[in-house]
Amino acid sequence: MKVNLIYPCSPDSADKHDFSPIAKSLDLLLRPARDLLGLGKTNYTPPLSLLMLGAVTPPDVEVQIIDERLSEIDFHEEVDLVGITVTTRAAPRAYEISTEYRKRGVTVVVGGVHPSVLPEESSRYVDVVVVGEGEEAWPKVLADYKQGSLKRIYRGKRQNNLDELPYPRRELIRHPEDYLTLKVLAASRGCPNSCTFCAAGFAIGKQYRTRKVESVVAELSEVSGSYVAFTDDNLGWDIAYAKKLFRAIVPLNIKWIGSVTLPAVEDDELLELIAKSGCVSLCLGFESLSPRVITDIKKQRTNNPARYRELIKRVHDYGIPIIGTFIVGFDGDDKNTFGTLTDFINETCIEEPTVHVLIPYPGTRIYRQFEREGRLLCKDWKYYDTARGYVVYQPKQMTPEELVDGYLTVLQKVFSLRPAIERLVGARTLSSATIGSLFYNLAWRRSAALQKAQLQKTTENVS
């Protein structure tokens, strides 16, 4: 039996690797720096969910992983069954892939956040839908396929004991040199927050679960390379656990990136351990500078905008670079939001700011609110892409065009060369990560210029 596991990527998605001459020239320019830091050819990391499915696939099943961000799918290849992991923005492409395989008599299974939220929709395009976590359900799917008794929907049980799971099957990665790093892993699952814009809980649940620190250390020691990407949604939720973990990985001499909740950086001991353990970029979800918005999106439990500047300074004082995430387009935002956000980012010297237009993902409270109020402009999932800046709903205090213009203005003013360099210098966190931060800023600067005409045209079409 032969199985393909696919990470889909629509051709016009920002996830698709840029093979243009300009991008190739920039990659060539940065190649020495990437080699020096021990990084691969791109900023992509392997699809961990598929590596985990590969790990629980029985040994008598031949399995391969196809990452469409980096390679094409050969639909003429003989295969018995295909599994596709699906996010909302990739759903249309996933359904196209499914259609092509089913024309050839191949059984198609989908899982991930989008099918977990909309299993009925997904089932119209595929043979089998897996809802929730996949490691427990996937072997059942394969066994039922062999017996000719497949069900339409499988509901994966929550993995309460993460230490019972095998390590990701990294030997399935066909071109490891194409990825930023192979050391991609999660020490925990789940997020107890109830943010109104987040749909992650539909796939992994709200219950926070952690692996034994010894297991994480063993996995880190087993995989070659010194650069680690933690994919945890909320690595610092359990501060006692986080301290134990970072204390244990200090001797490994690694460099890592990951996300923690803002209360975690209030703890000096934890910050010191984060720095000592090799953190080169710490992702912090600020989301908004408005206390009203923070309350509206149910994030006041962890976020207090009045504390943002002090928290950023504390992180920088420990020499830790920051990836700061922000969202524009909430109901509490108006046209003044963009200038205020631009000034804040530049004044606080956030090395790698990420600014996105709000996407009301299916299943979230915000999606249900906008649907109830008749404010959704479309349900074409290809536009539900945070990396593109599409506006798929009617904002409350501005037009869609004004939201697009404001968003692009923030990008242009934040990622212009001078403010980008001034932030890197002002943060005083100069290290090997500075090269990566500069690359990030340059890439976003180019992206902002390319987005403007496309976004304005697309916004008119969506509206």
Steps between C-alpha positions, in 0.01 A plus 500: 500500500632841404397829664579864417472762775462848352546854627300704245585848381296696246707657222416858602564444872774688683611159625612395153876526470606793282709371211520835321840634385493773765426249776773268374749787502406589858530135605844483342606817681390358835634150441832559684315636803261202501794260477673677787190466717440139396169579330342348190412662169157642594310631802261204491487229763383144430124434553512351849144366488586282199824382660293388799253315275796333334624392843173320584466341156546119520837377370339296220366821340727692262462871571647818355447870578444759226538865604340699221670820614823355362407229251230402253253212532520220246136395468598216267707329767341175614372536855219338700407769749575869552489696825484882487541741791274801444501856627219735399699695241622175341156335494420585134833357388453193720163437334659539155765246594233265631300530177804412289582193708141378522471519120772238500326280757721603794343529846550842661504577873520853645568630850612816674335815631267572205350150466467487879288816489308421179492121463179506296651736244819298474313173461346630175842498337678204660439143612592529869522786750703480824382741769736600780842354573605244243748264662237272653262509202751456215592134567127421518446666163776289344370179658144567385624581149672160479178332616279701266300647787590871498273742686428852377612672820750397768533695823847487647528476877697763684854383574507556875837330542729652238787276609316201354547646153806408289746760377421659163624287212752743356657249263190556282626849414616464140717812470606599851735769370197697373372566852614756754560222752394141570487560877128579504304372797234577757550465874131563569154509347191704563431859599264590787438849357165580337606757240201579279706499179685170546388163360796289614307348788275308262790275404710483816257598775524744790641257757870576549717189493878467523758237416757385751800729484725194467315398183539845344871507582547151357332600174706817474816299554402241241447738206799662332535877480510778756194708400165409659146614418249431777151487345311517833207742495580608853833369623511717811149441632626275781786714634634230733517254210660758272772569758574130534513458121728796428728411790538151354588619148765753608779236467387407146645821355211551258333804346122506510188697412157458658186671632422581861212678665563854627473417874798268452733793436397661830712230671868596525621148568316369193636781282853423613451132418351585160810704421747242635331212316569660162186691400573705187142618436210504745152535353260711709134546408420867569210499249381855578603818683139572594374387845149499356599265220689271738184472710279445194717213373509338848874535547504721811598194704852518355534836322517847654601763240612734779778248575619442144786750495638380831476134396680568172777680688532211745539247219755719322695551823563126501629521142201315351370611156122531463255389234197715585162409349225756438158484332315795346132521412328420828173682571682731740747608232465816293720689255714635785603144593759474223709804593493409868613145423778616268639737763481234772688239298777739403529661844521170687751355251317173437743318273250290305148644508229299327187695412193328358150599399242320713373176348169372644577130475205258484401374842631799693283737700588787268394298196165418661454866597577632152278234342216587735540870423519442124852641480680216324588611147589155373556139598760426237761349729797590278456858619518394866877545495666709771819531297324683217298767681168421334187651658215248497258687727356847545704683768299696753673840492646515149455365151683188379708725273600718795603194700715377211661842455568534871649152522732561205605836642608328822705248303667766290588722797614216724702305246672788324873455526578783739243423775575127467871557564430753776283242679769233478759739642267646762397159631861429602451129434759477226585134443491236231124555492555855375575363153171314500313807623650715228403240238147492640468878478637509146264223391197676646607830345495336156178315581324824600585659166374197306181473703363848446359475146387139545326571830312803374371303201414196712321710760275642228420147379427370851282800583 
